[in-house]
Amino acid sequence: MTALTTETRRPPAPTAWIEAGGAPDDAVQAVRGGLTSAGVRLEPNARGRIVVFDPDDPGAAARLTAAAASGRVLALALRDATDGWELLRAGASDVVIWDGTPDVAHLIADRLRRWHAVDELLDCPHVRDFLIGESPAWRAALRDAVEAARFTNSAVLITGESGTGKERLAELIHDLDPRRPKRKLVILDCSTVVPTLSGSEFFGHERGAFTGASTVREGAFELADGGTLFLDEVGELPVTLQAELLRVIQEGTFKRVGSNVWRKSRFRLICATNRDLAAERERGGFRSDFYFRIAGCTLHLPSLRERPEDIAGLFRYFCRQVAPDREPPPLSEPVRDLLLHRDYPGNVRDLRSLALRIIHRHLGSGPITVGDVPEHDRPARPGEDRGGDRRLELYLRDRLAAGSSVDELTAEVRAEAFRLCSADRHGAPNGAGGPGEPEEPHRHRVPEKASLTGAGAAPRG
């Protein structure tokens, strides 16, 4: 990805528009004067809205909901006698008590500046083209991610179902991170880490540390120094390994396998999981101390069924990927209806696979019609239930297309079945991950030519 500029520039004057949410006119005029003195420009077309209201007004929540439809809303209460949580649920982005002092006016001005900076990044072509979607649920998730990336250095935990775009979001967070100089993004899939090789994978090893260690190897922590470490599928880490990683995450120090020398590494940590780590902590499958270290900021990506407004736009985006030199063909009504009402167990990845299957069958410049939809992707006949079998079929087709062998898929499905049976016996919830929702074909990648492969067998470090 092309890095966004991080040059320091003078922050623009904050803009907002004030609405009288049932508040007296003299109180609204006092707010206008105070904010103007703090440098806030009052413009009717500004994105930010400030709703001034009397806490005793029973219609305040409804006014906030209406105002929130056109952008972010700051609820400005004339006195501290209201339920702030209820106002947030009604659509307010923040709640401030107005006391008429310059300090509160400057606090509001600073908040508006932050909102402007986040929205400016959110609307830039770089972000819009990298993570596609205009639905309110998707924009809200991206807004939180942009703010965490640009204005904090916290560890980030990304949650969400498989195929929702967690790795893409991690790449965007790394790209928006303003650190300079900033080194590479290192990606490690925790589901592929073999326990007996974990020391070498994470910490690296010295030459001769064990049989087959013919060269020095840098581990993930060392490679990520000065950059970002992305631990995908972090919920798959064994509890014992979580304890070993805790020191590095807390203190930034580690030793290679076979070495007595302490090394330092400073990196931003991003983790992702499709598991419910709160439930895992309850049953002892995930350490609480490790969880609180990796979850400095938690971001949740909505599933595709939570943002159906984005399906057609994503389909067009995938069409452009296949044929960038021409406009995406229009969709016939039956095909559009299929796309909008189909089940997507693999979320955006599932939609992309379907789009490619349809596009490769489509000929000419006319609309995409029902004949372009492969037979196994067509709607079931009335009264026919193909739900579970169909999801498994689509998953297997996608994995085979990605290069997985039949033996690998058989072993994976068998292991998942055993895991679910074991979870049932121990009272854990069903369906946490599994073949119905693959995150990615197994991979172990480090962009920008950094490598974590090639180590011999090593004891856990």
C-alpha positions as CSV (number, residue, x, y, z in Angstrom):
1,M,0.0,0.0,0.0
2,T,1.1,3.5,-0.7
3,A,1.7,5.3,2.6
4,L,-0.4,8.3,3.3
5,T,1.3,11.6,4.1
6,T,1.9,12.3,7.7
7,E,3.3,15.9,7.3
8,T,2.4,18.2,10.1
9,R,0.1,20.9,9.0
10,R,-2.0,23.5,10.8
11,P,-5.3,22.0,11.9
12,P,-8.3,23.5,10.2
13,A,-10.8,25.6,12.1
14,P,-13.5,23.3,13.4
15,T,-16.9,23.6,11.9
16,A,-20.3,22.7,13.2
17,W,-24.0,23.7,13.1
18,I,-26.0,24.2,16.2
19,E,-29.6,23.0,16.5
20,A,-31.9,24.0,19.3
21,G,-33.2,20.7,20.5
22,G,-36.0,22.2,22.6
23,A,-33.6,24.5,24.5
24,P,-34.4,28.1,25.3
25,D,-33.3,30.7,22.7
26,D,-31.1,32.6,25.1
27,A,-29.3,29.4,26.1
28,V,-28.6,28.6,22.4
29,Q,-27.3,32.1,21.7
30,A,-25.0,31.7,24.7
31,V,-23.6,28.5,23.2
32,R,-23.2,30.1,19.8
33,G,-21.2,33.0,21.3
34,G,-19.0,30.7,23.4
35,L,-18.1,28.3,20.5
36,T,-17.4,31.2,18.2
37,S,-15.0,32.6,20.7
38,A,-13.3,29.2,20.8
39,G,-12.7,29.3,17.1
40,V,-15.6,27.2,15.9
41,R,-17.1,28.2,12.5
42,L,-20.9,27.8,12.5
43,E,-21.9,26.5,9.0
44,P,-25.3,25.1,8.1
45,N,-23.7,22.4,5.8
46,A,-21.1,21.3,8.3
47,R,-21.0,17.6,9.0
48,G,-20.8,18.0,12.8
49,R,-24.0,18.8,14.5
50,I,-24.4,20.2,18.0
51,V,-27.8,19.6,19.5
52,V,-28.5,21.9,22.5
53,F,-31.2,20.4,24.7
54,D,-32.8,20.6,28.1
55,P,-32.4,17.3,29.9
56,D,-36.0,17.5,31.0
57,D,-37.3,17.5,27.4
58,P,-38.9,14.1,26.7
59,G,-38.3,14.6,23.0
60,A,-34.5,15.0,23.2
61,A,-33.6,11.4,22.2
62,A,-35.8,11.6,19.1
63,R,-34.2,14.9,18.0
64,L,-30.8,13.4,18.4
65,T,-31.8,10.4,16.3
66,A,-33.0,12.7,13.5
67,A,-29.9,14.8,13.6
68,A,-27.6,11.8,13.6
69,A,-29.0,10.7,10.2
70,S,-26.9,13.5,8.5
71,G,-23.6,13.0,10.4
72,R,-22.0,13.0,13.8
73,V,-23.9,14.7,16.6
74,L,-22.6,16.1,19.9
75,A,-25.3,16.3,22.5
76,L,-24.9,19.5,24.6
77,A,-26.9,19.3,27.8
78,L,-27.6,22.5,29.6
79,R,-27.2,20.8,33.0
80,D,-26.0,17.5,34.4
81,A,-29.4,15.8,34.9
82,T,-29.6,13.3,32.0
83,D,-28.8,9.7,31.1
84,G,-25.8,9.9,28.8
85,W,-25.9,6.3,27.8
86,E,-29.4,6.7,26.5
87,L,-28.3,9.7,24.5
88,L,-25.5,7.7,22.9
89,R,-28.0,4.9,22.1
90,A,-30.2,7.5,20.4
91,G,-27.3,8.4,18.0
92,A,-25.1,11.0,19.8
93,S,-21.4,10.5,19.3
94,D,-20.6,12.4,22.5
95,V,-22.4,14.1,25.4
96,V,-21.0,17.3,27.0
97,I,-22.4,19.4,29.8
98,W,-22.5,23.1,28.9
99,D,-21.5,25.4,31.8
100,G,-20.6,28.5,29.8
101,T,-16.9,28.4,30.5
102,P,-14.2,28.8,27.9
103,D,-12.7,25.4,28.9
104,V,-15.9,23.6,27.8
105,A,-16.0,25.6,24.6
106,H,-12.4,24.7,23.7
107,L,-13.1,21.0,24.6
108,I,-15.9,21.0,22.1
109,A,-13.6,22.7,19.5
110,D,-10.9,20.0,20.0
111,R,-13.5,17.3,19.6
112,L,-14.8,18.8,16.4
113,R,-11.2,19.0,15.0
114,R,-10.7,15.3,15.8
115,W,-13.9,14.4,14.0
116,H,-12.9,16.4,11.0
117,A,-9.4,14.8,10.8
118,V,-10.9,11.3,11.1
119,D,-13.6,12.0,8.5
120,E,-11.0,13.5,6.1
121,L,-9.0,10.2,6.3
122,L,-12.1,8.1,6.0
123,D,-13.2,9.8,2.8
124,C,-9.8,9.8,1.1
125,P,-9.5,7.6,-2.0
126,H,-6.8,5.5,-0.4
127,V,-9.1,4.3,2.4
128,R,-12.3,4.1,0.2
129,D,-10.6,2.0,-2.4
130,F,-8.9,-0.3,0.1
131,L,-12.0,-1.3,2.1
132,I,-15.2,-1.0,0.1
133,G,-18.5,-0.1,1.7
134,E,-20.9,2.8,2.4
135,S,-23.3,1.2,4.9
136,P,-23.6,2.9,8.3
137,A,-22.4,-0.2,10.1
138,W,-19.3,-0.4,7.9
139,R,-18.5,3.3,8.1
140,A,-18.8,3.3,11.8
141,A,-16.4,0.3,12.1
142,L,-13.9,2.1,9.8
143,R,-14.2,5.4,11.6
144,D,-13.2,3.6,14.9
145,A,-10.3,1.9,13.1
146,V,-9.0,5.1,11.5
147,E,-9.1,7.0,14.8
148,A,-7.3,4.1,16.6
149,A,-4.7,3.9,13.8
150,R,-3.9,7.6,13.5
151,F,-4.3,8.9,17.0
152,T,-3.2,6.1,19.3
153,N,-0.3,3.6,19.5
154,S,-2.4,1.0,21.4
155,A,-2.4,-2.6,20.6
156,V,-5.5,-3.4,18.5
157,L,-7.7,-6.5,18.7
158,I,-9.9,-7.0,15.6
159,T,-12.8,-9.3,16.0
160,G,-15.4,-10.5,13.6
161,E,-16.6,-13.5,11.6
162,S,-14.3,-15.1,9.0
163,G,-14.1,-13.3,5.7
164,T,-15.1,-9.9,7.1
165,G,-11.7,-8.3,6.2
166,K,-9.7,-8.4,9.4
167,E,-6.4,-8.8,7.7
168,R,-7.2,-6.0,5.2
169,L,-8.1,-3.8,8.2
170,A,-4.8,-4.6,9.9
171,E,-2.9,-3.5,6.7
172,L,-4.8,-0.3,6.7
173,I,-4.1,0.4,10.4
174,H,-0.4,-0.2,9.7
175,D,-0.5,2.2,6.7
176,L,-2.3,4.9,8.7
177,D,0.0,4.7,11.6
178,P,1.9,8.0,11.7
179,R,5.2,6.7,13.1
180,R,8.3,7.8,11.1
181,P,10.4,6.0,10.4
182,K,8.1,3.0,10.2
183,R,9.3,-0.4,9.1
184,K,7.4,-3.3,7.6
185,L,4.2,-5.1,8.6
186,V,5.0,-8.7,9.7
187,I,2.1,-11.2,9.4
188,L,2.0,-14.5,11.3
189,D,-0.9,-16.9,11.2
190,C,-1.1,-18.4,14.7
191,S,-3.2,-21.3,13.4
192,T,-0.2,-22.6,11.5
193,V,2.3,-22.4,14.4
194,V,3.4,-25.9,15.5
195,P,4.0,-25.9,19.3
196,T,7.4,-27.6,19.0
197,L,8.5,-24.9,16.5
198,S,6.9,-21.9,18.3
199,G,10.2,-20.7,19.9
200,S,11.9,-20.4,16.5
201,E,8.8,-18.8,14.9
202,F,8.4,-16.0,17.4
203,F,11.8,-15.5,18.9
204,G,14.2,-16.8,16.2
205,H,17.2,-19.0,16.9
206,E,21.0,-19.0,16.8
207,R,23.1,-21.2,14.6
208,G,23.6,-24.6,16.2
209,A,20.8,-24.1,18.7
210,F,19.3,-27.5,17.7
211,T,19.8,-30.1,15.0
212,G,19.2,-28.6,11.6
213,A,19.7,-25.0,12.7
214,S,22.5,-24.3,10.2
215,T,22.0,-20.5,10.1
216,V,20.8,-17.7,12.4
217,R,17.1,-17.0,12.0
218,E,15.2,-13.9,13.0
219,G,11.8,-14.6,14.5
220,A,8.6,-12.6,14.2
221,F,9.3,-10.3,17.1
222,E,12.7,-9.3,15.8
223,L,11.5,-8.8,12.2
224,A,8.7,-6.5,13.4
225,D,11.0,-4.2,15.3
226,G,10.1,-0.6,14.3
227,G,7.0,-1.8,12.5
228,T,3.8,-3.7,13.1
229,L,3.3,-7.3,14.1
230,F,0.0,-8.8,13.0
231,L,-1.0,-12.1,14.8
232,D,-3.8,-13.5,12.8
233,E,-6.1,-16.2,14.4
234,V,-4.6,-15.3,17.8
235,G,-7.4,-17.3,19.5
236,E,-5.7,-20.5,18.3
237,L,-2.6,-19.9,20.5
238,P,-2.3,-22.5,23.2
239,V,-2.4,-21.1,26.8
240,T,1.2,-22.2,27.5
241,L,2.4,-20.2,24.5
242,Q,0.4,-17.2,25.5
243,A,2.3,-17.1,28.7
244,E,5.7,-17.2,26.9
245,L,4.7,-14.3,24.6
246,L,3.5,-12.1,27.4
247,R,6.9,-10.8,28.4
248,V,7.7,-9.6,24.9
249,I,4.4,-7.9,24.6
250,Q,4.7,-6.3,28.0
251,E,8.4,-5.4,28.1
252,G,9.6,-5.7,24.5
253,T,12.5,-8.0,25.4
254,F,13.2,-11.6,24.2
255,K,16.0,-14.1,23.7
256,R,16.5,-16.2,20.6
257,V,16.5,-20.0,21.0
258,G,20.0,-21.0,21.9
259,S,21.1,-17.5,23.1
260,N,21.6,-15.9,26.5
261,V,21.5,-12.4,25.1
262,W,18.4,-10.3,25.7
263,R,17.2,-8.4,22.7
264,K,14.8,-5.5,22.4
265,S,11.9,-5.0,19.9
266,R,9.5,-2.2,19.6
267,F,6.5,-2.8,17.5
268,R,2.8,-2.1,17.3
269,L,0.7,-5.2,17.9
270,I,-2.4,-6.0,16.0
271,C,-4.3,-9.3,16.6
272,A,-7.4,-10.8,15.0
273,T,-9.7,-13.6,15.8
274,N,-13.1,-15.0,14.9
275,R,-13.5,-16.6,18.3
276,D,-15.4,-15.2,21.3
277,L,-12.3,-14.6,23.5
278,A,-14.5,-13.5,26.5
279,A,-16.1,-17.0,26.4
280,E,-12.7,-18.6,25.9
281,R,-11.4,-16.7,29.0
282,E,-14.4,-17.9,31.1
283,R,-13.6,-21.6,30.3
284,G,-9.8,-21.1,30.7
285,G,-8.9,-21.4,27.0
286,F,-7.4,-17.8,26.9
287,R,-5.4,-16.0,29.5
288,S,-6.9,-12.9,30.9
289,D,-3.6,-11.1,31.3
290,F,-2.7,-11.9,27.7
291,Y,-6.1,-10.7,26.5
292,F,-5.9,-7.3,28.3
293,R,-2.4,-6.8,26.7
294,I,-3.5,-7.4,23.2
295,A,-6.9,-5.6,23.5
296,G,-5.8,-2.0,24.1
297,C,-8.3,-1.1,21.5
298,T,-11.0,-3.5,20.3
299,L,-12.5,-3.2,16.8
300,H,-15.4,-5.3,15.5
301,L,-16.1,-5.8,11.8
302,P,-19.7,-6.4,10.9
303,S,-20.7,-9.5,8.9
304,L,-22.1,-9.1,5.4
305,R,-25.6,-9.8,6.6
306,E,-25.3,-6.8,8.9
307,R,-24.5,-4.5,5.9
308,P,-26.5,-5.8,2.9
309,E,-26.4,-2.3,1.4
310,D,-22.8,-3.0,0.4
311,I,-23.3,-6.2,-1.5
312,A,-24.0,-4.7,-4.9
313,G,-21.1,-2.2,-4.5
314,L,-18.7,-5.0,-3.6
315,F,-19.9,-7.1,-6.5
316,R,-19.1,-4.2,-8.9
317,Y,-15.7,-3.8,-7.2
318,F,-14.8,-7.5,-7.9
319,C,-16.0,-7.0,-11.5
320,R,-13.5,-4.1,-11.9
321,Q,-10.7,-6.3,-10.5
322,V,-11.3,-8.8,-13.2
323,A,-11.8,-6.3,-16.0
324,P,-10.4,-2.9,-15.0
325,D,-10.7,-1.5,-18.5
326,R,-14.5,-1.6,-18.7
327,E,-17.5,-0.7,-16.7
328,P,-19.1,-3.6,-14.6
329,P,-22.1,-5.0,-16.4
330,P,-25.5,-4.3,-14.9
331,L,-27.3,-6.9,-12.9
332,S,-30.7,-8.3,-14.0
333,E,-33.3,-8.1,-11.2
334,P,-33.3,-11.9,-10.5
335,V,-29.5,-11.9,-10.1
336,R,-29.6,-8.8,-7.9
337,D,-32.2,-10.4,-5.8
338,L,-30.1,-13.6,-5.5
339,L,-27.1,-11.5,-4.4
340,L,-29.0,-9.6,-1.8
341,H,-30.8,-12.5,-0.2
342,R,-28.2,-15.3,-0.5
343,D,-26.5,-16.6,2.6
344,Y,-22.8,-15.7,2.8
345,P,-21.2,-18.0,5.5
346,G,-17.8,-16.8,4.4
347,N,-18.9,-13.1,4.2
348,V,-16.9,-10.9,1.8
349,R,-14.6,-13.7,0.7
350,D,-17.7,-15.8,0.0
351,L,-19.2,-13.0,-2.1
352,R,-15.9,-12.5,-4.0
353,S,-15.8,-16.2,-4.9
354,L,-19.4,-16.1,-6.1
355,A,-18.7,-12.9,-8.1
356,L,-15.7,-14.4,-9.9
357,R,-17.7,-17.6,-10.8
358,I,-20.4,-15.4,-12.3
359,I,-18.1,-13.0,-14.1
360,H,-16.1,-15.8,-15.7
361,R,-19.3,-17.2,-17.2
362,H,-20.6,-13.8,-18.5
363,L,-20.0,-12.9,-22.1
364,G,-20.6,-9.6,-24.0
365,S,-21.5,-6.2,-22.6
366,G,-25.1,-6.9,-21.7
367,P,-26.5,-7.4,-18.2
368,I,-25.6,-10.4,-16.0
369,T,-28.5,-12.8,-16.2
370,V,-29.6,-16.0,-14.4
371,G,-27.8,-18.1,-17.0
372,D,-24.5,-16.6,-15.8
373,V,-25.0,-18.0,-12.3
374,P,-23.4,-21.5,-11.9
375,E,-25.9,-24.3,-11.2
376,H,-24.7,-24.9,-7.6
377,D,-25.1,-21.2,-6.8
378,R,-28.7,-20.9,-7.9
379,P,-31.6,-20.6,-5.4
380,A,-33.0,-23.8,-4.1
381,R,-36.4,-25.0,-5.3
382,P,-39.3,-24.1,-3.1
383,G,-39.4,-26.5,-0.1
384,E,-35.8,-27.7,-0.8
385,D,-33.3,-27.1,2.1
386,R,-29.7,-27.1,1.0
387,G,-28.4,-24.8,3.8
388,G,-25.8,-26.9,5.6
389,D,-24.7,-29.0,2.7
390,R,-24.5,-25.9,0.5
391,R,-22.4,-24.0,2.9
392,L,-20.0,-26.9,3.2
393,E,-19.9,-27.3,-0.6
394,L,-19.1,-23.7,-1.2
395,Y,-16.4,-23.8,1.5
396,L,-14.8,-26.8,-0.1
397,R,-14.9,-25.4,-3.6
398,D,-13.2,-22.2,-2.4
399,R,-10.5,-24.1,-0.6
400,L,-9.8,-26.4,-3.6
401,A,-9.7,-23.3,-5.8
402,A,-7.1,-21.8,-3.4
403,G,-4.9,-24.9,-3.9
404,S,-5.7,-27.0,-0.8
405,S,-5.4,-30.8,-1.3
406,V,-8.2,-33.3,-0.6
407,D,-6.0,-34.8,2.2
408,E,-5.6,-31.4,3.8
409,L,-9.3,-30.6,3.7
410,T,-10.2,-34.1,5.0
411,A,-7.8,-33.7,8.0
412,E,-9.1,-30.1,8.6
413,V,-12.8,-31.1,8.7
414,R,-12.1,-34.2,10.8
415,A,-10.1,-32.0,13.3
416,E,-12.9,-29.4,13.5
417,A,-15.5,-32.1,14.1
418,F,-13.4,-33.5,17.0
419,R,-13.0,-29.9,18.4
420,L,-16.7,-29.2,18.3
421,C,-17.5,-32.6,20.0
422,S,-15.0,-31.8,22.7
423,A,-16.4,-28.3,23.1
424,D,-19.9,-29.7,23.6
425,R,-18.7,-32.0,26.3
426,H,-17.0,-29.1,28.1
427,G,-20.0,-26.8,27.8
428,A,-18.4,-24.4,25.2
429,P,-20.5,-22.9,22.5
430,N,-20.6,-24.5,19.1
431,G,-19.5,-22.8,15.9
432,A,-16.5,-20.8,17.0
433,G,-14.7,-20.9,13.7
434,G,-14.5,-24.1,11.7
435,P,-14.8,-25.1,8.1
436,G,-18.1,-23.2,7.6
437,E,-16.2,-19.9,7.9
438,P,-12.5,-20.1,6.8
439,E,-10.4,-17.0,7.5
440,E,-7.8,-17.8,4.8
441,P,-6.1,-20.8,3.3
442,H,-3.3,-21.7,5.7
443,R,-0.5,-19.2,5.2
444,H,2.5,-17.9,6.9
445,R,3.5,-14.7,5.2
446,V,5.7,-11.7,5.9
447,P,5.4,-8.9,3.3
448,E,8.3,-6.9,1.9
449,K,10.5,-10.0,1.5
450,A,10.8,-10.7,5.2
451,S,10.6,-14.5,5.9
452,L,9.6,-16.6,8.8
453,T,10.1,-19.9,7.0
454,G,13.0,-22.3,6.7
455,A,13.7,-23.1,10.4
456,G,14.5,-26.6,11.6
457,A,12.9,-28.2,14.6
458,A,13.4,-26.2,17.7
459,P,12.3,-26.5,21.3
460,R,9.8,-23.9,22.4
461,G,11.7,-20.7,23.4
